[in-house]
């Protein structure tokens, strides 16, 4: 598997929500079906179609019983995925706040 740092770096450099959704889909597809079932995440397939899907996956992962037990292999996988989706969600929030700031500044210039 590709080291986690490069995936987080990709999120940090994303300039749009679409880039984050594409990165999240690519990241999910790295996991084999034995490691990750789309249905266990509330998805029909391992594809992020909207920012709402990122929130669904984040919530499902942190609610998963395995999340609490990071000592097991499954727990470590769930925690790694949850960390990624927490960061993706936070990055979307950052982009939205930045966009709102720009819109506000533009309105004040009128």
C-alpha angles and dihedrals in degrees: 000000000000113000113268094235094070091053092051089046089054090053092049091053096045111121097192143029088247090060090051092049091050092048091049091051091049091048093050091050090060090069116084119232089252090059096041133020116201090216091055087061095047093253130121090218137000093275131112108220099171142004086261088067089057089055092047093051092045092051095045092050095050091045092050114111089229090061090074095052106059090165092078123074092243091048092052090050093049092048092049091051092045091052090053094049093046088055092046090052092048091049091053088053091051092051092048093049091048090050091049091050092052092048090049092050091049091051091051090054092060 
